[in-house]
Amino acid sequence: MAGKFVTVSEPADNVRVVVFRKNGKSKNKRSRGTKQVEQAVRSLVDANGTLMNMYVKKHKGSNRKTRDGWVKDMPINVFKANKKGFKQIKPLKILGF
């Protein structure tokens, strides 16, 4: 029997079994040919998130180090964050290979 069983207890110790069944074929959630595009976009967004998190970490560290340290260290911090973020991007995967 295909289905998921869930047991629900009632106050008088009577046990009731509820059956949930999946009806029919599942619907495809994406158009044809968009899988690679979706993966590429997701990869770029993930890399961008890593880049931003790394920059914020460097920014806070520079502020703790010296007064207005974030201004003085900004070019270095941006460079290091970009380096870390771009390491996550896999060009062949973005192109669909």
N, C-alpha and C positions, 0 to 999 in steps of 0.2 A: 504494500500500500504506500503510494507516494504521498507524503505530506509531513507536516511538522506538528507534533503533538505538544499541547500545553496543558498541564494539570492545574486545575483551580480548586482549592479547598473551600468547602462551605462550612458554616458554623456547627452544624449537626453531624460533623465527621462524614458527610456524604461527599464523595469525590466525583467530580464531573470532568470529563475529557472533552476538550474542544479541539477540533481538527481544522487546520488552515491548509488550504491547497492552492497551489499556483495554477491559475487558469490560463491555458493556452501558451503560445510561444511568447517569450519576452520581446519587448519592443527594442529596436536598435536605437541607441541614444545619440548617434552621430551620423552625419551624412557621409556618403562614400568619398574616399580620397582625402578626408580631412584629418586622418589619424596622425600623419607625419607633421602636418602643420600644427596640430594641437601639441604634439610632443616638443616641437621646436620652440613654440611660444612658452610652454611650461618651463623648458630648460632655461630660456633667457630670463624669465621672471624669477626662477629660483636663484640663478646666478646674481641677478640684480639685488635680490633680498640679502644674499650673502655679502655682496659689496657694501650695501647700506649698513648692515649690522657691524661689519668690520670697521667702516669709517666712524661710526658712532663710538665704538670701543676706543679707537685711536684718539678721537676728539676728546673724550673724557679723560684719557690718560694724559694728553697734552695739557689740559686745563689743571689737572692735579699737579703737574710738574712745575709749571711757572705761571705767572700772571699773564693773561691773554695768550697762553701757550698755543691755543688752537689756531690763532691767526698766524703765528710764527711757523707752526708746523703743518699748516694746511696743505701746501703742495706735496710734502712728503707723505702725509696721511692719505691724501687722495690717491697718490701713486701706489702705495702699499695696498690700499683697499681694492683698487682696480686690478692689481696683480692677482690678489686672492680671488676676486670675483671671476675674472676671465679664465682662471684655472679650471673652474667648474664647467665652463662651456665646452662641449665636445662638438667640434665643427662637422665631423662626419655624421654624427647622429642628427644634427640639425638639418643636414642636407638629405637625410633619409637613407644613408648607407649603413 
